[in-house]
Amino acid sequence: MNPLDPFDSNIKLLHKVLDLRSTNQRVIATNIANAETPGYARKVFTFEDQLQNAITAKPGALATTHGKHIATSPTSVGSVTGRVHEIKDKTGIGDENAVSMDTEMIELSKNELLYETAAQLLKKKFTLLKYMIQEGK
């Protein structure tokens, strides 16, 4: 651990996970709010693959040097933004709303558990940092 940077890579990763999970929570809440809106396309926020690629990225991997270059994948955890995809109703029945309340509630619960887990891990890291600052007291 660099003494001038008390926030190691795990703390930065957990911080980013909390941000991404919070964004996912907003997307799910939007789906639930529009469950009765005719023609509404369900939105899904994905970031896990980008985050995994950023974690496993090797130093010296290809990176974009200009804003118009095609991005290969994020090279750092901080650059992961995730993507929102629309899923349209393909059944052709009813009002063409693609939201299933059962699916959304399951996704909401799963996201909440993963958010809480990341928050607890971050709390443990800060508790350890506090312990080190107090010299084990």
GROMACS elastic network, one bead per residue, 0.5 to 0.9 nm:
[ bonds ]
;  ai    aj funct       b0    kb
    1     4     6  0.86388   500
    1     5     6  0.74618   500
    1     6     6  0.70662   500
    1     7     6  0.83635   500
    1     8     6  0.64957   500
    2     5     6  0.52354   500
    2     6     6  0.66126   500
    2     7     6  0.85741   500
    2     8     6  0.78418   500
    3     6     6  0.58983   500
    4     7     6  0.89642   500
    5     8     6  0.69705   500
    6   129     6  0.77845   500
    7    10     6  0.78628   500
    7    11     6  0.57711   500
    7    12     6  0.67562   500
    7   129     6  0.88789   500
    8    11     6  0.54973   500
    8    12     6  0.65242   500
    8    13     6  0.87537   500
    9    12     6  0.50258   500
    9    13     6  0.59987   500
    9    14     6  0.85746   500
    9    77     6  0.88907   500
   10    14     6  0.60772   500
   10    15     6  0.84588   500
   10   122     6  0.84471   500
   10   125     6  0.84879   500
   11    14     6  0.51403   500
   11    15     6  0.60923   500
   11    16     6  0.86231   500
   11   121     6  0.87854   500
   11   122     6  0.63602   500
   11   125     6  0.70406   500
   11   126     6  0.84820   500
   12    15     6  0.50585   500
   12    16     6  0.62479   500
   12    17     6  0.86540   500
   12    77     6  0.77912   500
   12    78     6  0.78054   500
   13    16     6  0.51337   500
   13    17     6  0.61630   500
   13    18     6  0.86845   500
   13    51     6  0.89855   500
   13    55     6  0.86309   500
   13    77     6  0.64103   500
   13    78     6  0.79257   500
   14    18     6  0.61829   500
   14    19     6  0.86568   500
   14   118     6  0.59275   500
   14   119     6  0.75439   500
   14   121     6  0.76165   500
   14   122     6  0.62220   500
   15    18     6  0.52206   500
   15    19     6  0.64059   500
   15    20     6  0.88025   500
   15   118     6  0.82325   500
   15   119     6  0.84518   500
   15   122     6  0.76336   500
   16    19     6  0.50502   500
   16    20     6  0.61799   500
   16    21     6  0.85231   500
   16    77     6  0.71434   500
   16    78     6  0.67317   500
   16    80     6  0.81192   500
   17    20     6  0.50917   500
   17    21     6  0.59590   500
   17    22     6  0.84053   500
   17    51     6  0.85931   500
   17   115     6  0.76901   500
   17   118     6  0.70386   500
   18    21     6  0.51159   500
   18    22     6  0.60429   500
   18    23     6  0.86512   500
   18   114     6  0.88951   500
   18   115     6  0.60498   500
   18   116     6  0.87328   500
   18   118     6  0.66041   500
   18   119     6  0.70736   500
   19    22     6  0.51158   500
   19    23     6  0.63714   500
   19    24     6  0.87371   500
   20    23     6  0.50683   500
   20    24     6  0.62171   500
   20    25     6  0.86301   500
   20    45     6  0.89527   500
   20    47     6  0.73422   500
   20    80     6  0.86421   500
   20    81     6  0.74696   500
   20    82     6  0.74326   500
   21    25     6  0.61354   500
   21    26     6  0.87544   500
   21   111     6  0.65564   500
   21   112     6  0.80659   500
   21   114     6  0.77340   500
   21   115     6  0.59464   500
   22    26     6  0.64809   500
   22    27     6  0.88422   500
   22   111     6  0.86796   500
   22   115     6  0.77145   500
   23    26     6  0.51661   500
   23    27     6  0.64084   500
   23    28     6  0.87739   500
   23    45     6  0.78568   500
   24    27     6  0.50829   500
   24    28     6  0.62133   500
   24    29     6  0.85431   500
   24    44     6  0.79232   500
   24    45     6  0.56820   500
   24    46     6  0.79666   500
   24   108     6  0.87226   500
   24   111     6  0.74143   500
   25    28     6  0.51897   500
   25    29     6  0.60838   500
   25    30     6  0.85886   500
   25   107     6  0.89654   500
   25   108     6  0.68296   500
   25   111     6  0.69185   500
   25   112     6  0.78370   500
   26    30     6  0.61200   500
   26    31     6  0.86819   500
   27    30     6  0.50888   500
   27    31     6  0.63909   500
   27    32     6  0.88119   500
   27    43     6  0.66185   500
   27    44     6  0.69433   500
   27    45     6  0.67074   500
   27    84     6  0.82300   500
   28    31     6  0.50562   500
   28    32     6  0.63043   500
   28    33     6  0.86422   500
   28    42     6  0.88872   500
   28    43     6  0.75574   500
   28    44     6  0.75712   500
   28    45     6  0.83704   500
   28   104     6  0.64422   500
   28   105     6  0.85105   500
   28   107     6  0.74421   500
   28   108     6  0.65045   500
   29    32     6  0.50555   500
   29    33     6  0.60882   500
   29    34     6  0.85982   500
   29   104     6  0.84142   500
   29   108     6  0.80870   500
   30    33     6  0.50520   500
   30    34     6  0.62206   500
   30    35     6  0.86332   500
   30    42     6  0.89040   500
   30    43     6  0.82294   500
   31    34     6  0.51676   500
   31    35     6  0.60845   500
   31    40     6  0.85000   500
   31    41     6  0.84531   500
   31    42     6  0.60044   500
   31    43     6  0.66240   500
   31    44     6  0.88684   500
   31    99     6  0.65017   500
   31   100     6  0.88581   500
   31   101     6  0.86485   500
   31   104     6  0.73333   500
   32    35     6  0.51304   500
   32    36     6  0.85338   500
   32    99     6  0.74434   500
   32   100     6  0.84894   500
   32   101     6  0.67454   500
   32   104     6  0.67267   500
   32   105     6  0.83146   500
   33    36     6  0.77394   500
   33    37     6  0.84261   500
   34    37     6  0.50273   500
   34    38     6  0.84685   500
   34    40     6  0.68154   500
   34    42     6  0.86340   500
   34    97     6  0.85961   500
   34    99     6  0.77487   500
   35    38     6  0.83839   500
   35    40     6  0.77283   500
   35    42     6  0.86949   500
   35    97     6  0.71101   500
   35    98     6  0.80527   500
   35    99     6  0.54384   500
   35   100     6  0.72645   500
   35   101     6  0.70319   500
   36    40     6  0.82435   500
   36    95     6  0.87165   500
   36    97     6  0.72712   500
   36    99     6  0.82670   500
   37    40     6  0.56485   500
   37    95     6  0.80982   500
   37    97     6  0.66386   500
   38    94     6  0.85895   500
   38    96     6  0.61250   500
   38    97     6  0.54011   500
   39    88     6  0.82735   500
   39    89     6  0.79595   500
   39    95     6  0.59709   500
   39    98     6  0.76359   500
   40    88     6  0.76050   500
   40    89     6  0.83032   500
   40    95     6  0.86962   500
   40    96     6  0.70422   500
   40    98     6  0.64263   500
   40    99     6  0.76199   500
   41    86     6  0.58120   500
   41    87     6  0.54860   500
   41    89     6  0.66599   500
   41    96     6  0.80674   500
   41    97     6  0.61969   500
   41    98     6  0.53750   500
   41    99     6  0.72454   500
   42    85     6  0.82678   500
   42    86     6  0.56356   500
   42    87     6  0.50685   500
   42    88     6  0.63867   500
   42    89     6  0.80398   500
   42    97     6  0.76035   500
   42    98     6  0.52779   500
   42    99     6  0.53871   500
   42   100     6  0.86503   500
   43    84     6  0.63271   500
   43    85     6  0.55232   500
   43    87     6  0.61054   500
   43    88     6  0.87332   500
   43    99     6  0.86877   500
   44    83     6  0.80952   500
   44    84     6  0.54891   500
   44    85     6  0.51744   500
   44    86     6  0.63942   500
   44    87     6  0.74655   500
   45    82     6  0.67172   500
   45    83     6  0.55726   500
   45    85     6  0.63794   500
   45    86     6  0.89984   500
   46    49     6  0.76254   500
   46    50     6  0.83198   500
   46    82     6  0.54739   500
   46    83     6  0.54047   500
   46    84     6  0.64709   500
   46    85     6  0.78019   500
   47    50     6  0.53206   500
   47    51     6  0.60867   500
   47    52     6  0.86042   500
   47    80     6  0.73404   500
   47    81     6  0.69816   500
   47    83     6  0.64635   500
   47    84     6  0.89689   500
   48    51     6  0.50897   500
   48    52     6  0.60701   500
   48    53     6  0.85833   500
   48    82     6  0.78561   500
   49    52     6  0.50663   500
   49    53     6  0.61356   500
   49    54     6  0.85700   500
   49    82     6  0.87763   500
   50    53     6  0.51301   500
   50    54     6  0.61551   500
   50    55     6  0.86429   500
   50    73     6  0.66699   500
   50    74     6  0.64572   500
   50    77     6  0.86537   500
   50    80     6  0.62118   500
   50    81     6  0.80712   500
   50    82     6  0.68646   500
   51    54     6  0.50520   500
   51    55     6  0.61506   500
   51    56     6  0.86565   500
   51    74     6  0.77378   500
   51    76     6  0.84775   500
   51    77     6  0.63387   500
   51    80     6  0.61333   500
   51    81     6  0.87575   500
   51    82     6  0.83300   500
   52    55     6  0.51223   500
   52    56     6  0.62392   500
   52    57     6  0.84367   500
   52    77     6  0.87727   500
   53    56     6  0.52305   500
   53    57     6  0.57630   500
   53    73     6  0.68564   500
   53    74     6  0.68920   500
   53    75     6  0.75622   500
   53    76     6  0.86921   500
   53    77     6  0.88020   500
   54    57     6  0.50781   500
   54    58     6  0.86699   500
   54    73     6  0.72778   500
   54    74     6  0.52819   500
   54    75     6  0.50088   500
   54    77     6  0.53111   500
   54    78     6  0.86361   500
   54    79     6  0.82062   500
   54    80     6  0.73729   500
   55    58     6  0.86114   500
   55    75     6  0.80245   500
   55    76     6  0.70151   500
   55    77     6  0.63924   500
   56    75     6  0.87365   500
   57    60     6  0.87022   500
   57    61     6  0.68056   500
   57    73     6  0.87896   500
   57    74     6  0.80824   500
   57    75     6  0.58134   500
   57    76     6  0.74478   500
   58    61     6  0.56280   500
   58    75     6  0.80243   500
   59    62     6  0.89051   500
   59    75     6  0.82702   500
   60    63     6  0.81472   500
   61    75     6  0.74048   500
   62    72     6  0.73886   500
   62    73     6  0.87410   500
   62    75     6  0.81620   500
   63    71     6  0.72423   500
   63    72     6  0.71634   500
   63    73     6  0.80443   500
   63    74     6  0.80902   500
   63    75     6  0.68915   500
   64    67     6  0.73641   500
   64    68     6  0.84317   500
   64    69     6  0.57648   500
   64    70     6  0.70595   500
   64    71     6  0.59921   500
   64    72     6  0.77457   500
   65    68     6  0.86677   500
   65    69     6  0.71508   500
   66    69     6  0.55246   500
   66    70     6  0.89303   500
   67    70     6  0.82865   500
   67    71     6  0.89807   500
   68    71     6  0.87280   500
   71    74     6  0.75336   500
   72    75     6  0.87176   500
   73    80     6  0.86347   500
   74    77     6  0.71959   500
   74    78     6  0.84434   500
   74    79     6  0.57798   500
   74    80     6  0.58507   500
   74    81     6  0.87246   500
   75    78     6  0.86090   500
   75    79     6  0.71133   500
   75    80     6  0.83948   500
   76    79     6  0.55146   500
   76    80     6  0.71659   500
   77    80     6  0.56280   500
   78    81     6  0.82242   500
   87    90     6  0.87317   500
   87    98     6  0.68983   500
   87    99     6  0.89650   500
   88    96     6  0.77706   500
   88    97     6  0.75808   500
   88    98     6  0.57025   500
   89    92     6  0.68562   500
   89    93     6  0.85310   500
   89    96     6  0.53447   500
   89    97     6  0.59040   500
   89    99     6  0.81653   500
   90    93     6  0.82962   500
   90    96     6  0.77343   500
   90    98     6  0.78608   500
   91    94     6  0.84560   500
   91    96     6  0.75851   500
   91    98     6  0.87152   500
   92    95     6  0.82159   500
   92    96     6  0.62753   500
   93    96     6  0.64106   500
   94    97     6  0.76917   500
   95    98     6  0.89230   500
   97   100     6  0.85161   500
   99   102     6  0.88473   500
   99   103     6  0.78548   500
   99   104     6  0.74326   500
  100   103     6  0.53050   500
  100   104     6  0.62341   500
  100   105     6  0.86572   500
  101   104     6  0.50234   500
  101   105     6  0.60066   500
  101   106     6  0.85374   500
  102   105     6  0.52681   500
  102   106     6  0.62833   500
  102   107     6  0.86753   500
  103   106     6  0.52042   500
  103   107     6  0.61813   500
  103   108     6  0.85232   500
  104   107     6  0.50228   500
  104   108     6  0.59347   500
  104   109     6  0.85596   500
  105   109     6  0.61379   500
  105   110     6  0.85409   500
  106   109     6  0.51727   500
  106   110     6  0.61367   500
  106   111     6  0.85331   500
  107   110     6  0.50680   500
  107   111     6  0.59774   500
  107   112     6  0.84185   500
  108   111     6  0.51933   500
  108   112     6  0.60598   500
  108   113     6  0.86737   500
  109   112     6  0.50499   500
  109   113     6  0.62216   500
  109   114     6  0.86778   500
  110   113     6  0.52448   500
  110   114     6  0.62925   500
  110   115     6  0.85891   500
  111   114     6  0.51590   500
  111   115     6  0.60077   500
  111   116     6  0.85220   500
  112   115     6  0.50674   500
  112   116     6  0.60786   500
  112   117     6  0.85375   500
  113   116     6  0.51321   500
  113   117     6  0.61228   500
  113   118     6  0.86912   500
  114   117     6  0.50404   500
  114   118     6  0.62518   500
  114   119     6  0.85899   500
  115   118     6  0.52310   500
  115   119     6  0.61669   500
  115   120     6  0.86684   500
  116   120     6  0.61237   500
  116   121     6  0.86107   500
  117   120     6  0.51599   500
  117   121     6  0.62423   500
  117   122     6  0.86230   500
  118   121     6  0.51084   500
  118   122     6  0.61389   500
  118   123     6  0.85617   500
  119   122     6  0.50861   500
  119   123     6  0.61256   500
  119   124     6  0.86918   500
  120   124     6  0.62665   500
  120   125     6  0.87278   500
  121   124     6  0.50796   500
  121   125     6  0.63419   500
  121   126     6  0.87780   500
  122   125     6  0.50483   500
  122   126     6  0.62975   500
  122   127     6  0.85840   500
  123   126     6  0.51601   500
  123   127     6  0.61021   500
  123   128     6  0.86445   500
  124   128     6  0.62149   500
  124   129     6  0.86049   500
  125   128     6  0.51549   500
  125   129     6  0.62250   500
  125   130     6  0.86677   500
  126   130     6  0.60448   500
  126   131     6  0.84706   500
  127   130     6  0.50609   500
  127   131     6  0.61677   500
  127   132     6  0.86967   500
  128   132     6  0.62677   500
  128   133     6  0.86899   500
  129   132     6  0.51136   500
  129   133     6  0.62418   500
  129   134     6  0.86919   500
  130   133     6  0.50677   500
  130   134     6  0.62183   500
  130   135     6  0.85975   500
  130   136     6  0.87569   500
  131   134     6  0.52066   500
  131   135     6  0.62683   500
  131   136     6  0.52590   500
  131   137     6  0.67196   500
  132   136     6  0.58104   500
  132   137     6  0.84608   500
  133   136     6  0.76313   500
  133   137     6  0.89287   500
  134   137     6  0.55219   500
